[in-house]
Amino acid sequence: MVEINASEDYAKKMRAFLLELSNRLGVSLNWVIDVYYWLSDNIKSREFQLEGEVNKPTRAEIIRIFDNGEEVTGVRLRFSSDSRRNEYYYTIVGKYGAKCTCERNMINGKVCKHIVAGLILMNVINVLKYGKVINLSSYEWLNEGGKGGVREDSRGL
């Protein structure tokens, strides 16, 4: 039997999650992967920063991680606006719902890239901390009343 090392196991779990997320939202896998890389290039945490990253400009910040000891149950994030200086959007994503203050989410209540980024971040933390992928079928709000769809103007990063 061949043993899979930790990084291969992580990559396998992330690929499966990103594919499932893409299918559930009805968007291309490439778009979800773009959000994943956009998030990984732009995120920092208030609680944990490496010495050289203290003054590094970022576009996304982890405000809080909600964890029940068995899994990550939610995240609260802050994103800087792509087009406006000194304007921020706040996003909260959890098992029972998601909300973002960006215009794209406010207009029709559909899923924006910030919410998708929150789901991806929850999964990354869950895989690293607990070794398991988030079960998206338990996130019923992704299927309710069209809210699982991605807004047309959210497709471009």
Buried (B, 14 or more C-beta within 10 A) or exposed (E): EEEEEEEEEBEEBBEEBBEBBBEBBEBEEEBBBBBBEBBEEBBBEEEEEEEEEEEEEBBBBBBEBBBEEEBBBBBBBBBBEEEEEEEBBBBBBBBEBBBBBBEBBEEEBBBBBBBBBBBBBBBBBBBEEBEEBBEBEEBEBBEEEEBBBBBEEBEEE
